[in-house]
Amino acid sequence: MATLKLRAVGNSVGVVFPRDVLARLGVREGDVLHIVETKDGVVLTPLDPASAEQLEAGREVMRQYRDTLRILSQ
């Protein structure tokens, strides 16, 4: 667990993340983080929630039509 302090950055407020947290998230300076509100609080993720839903839909189609897709790929 890391404790972060909000700091003034010009007319905005920013947060400085420890290197180990950035490494665990797989992000670096300039990357985009998405804020996702859940029933348990807020989650920061480098994964776009809309893309994640589309990927899961694609995985479901591949599971459901595995045999058909295998035949079509030949």
ABEGO torsion letter per residue (X at the ends): XBBBBBBBBEABBBBBBBAAAAAAAGBBBGBBBBBBBBAAEBBBBABBAAAAAAAAAAAAAAAAAAAAAAAAAX
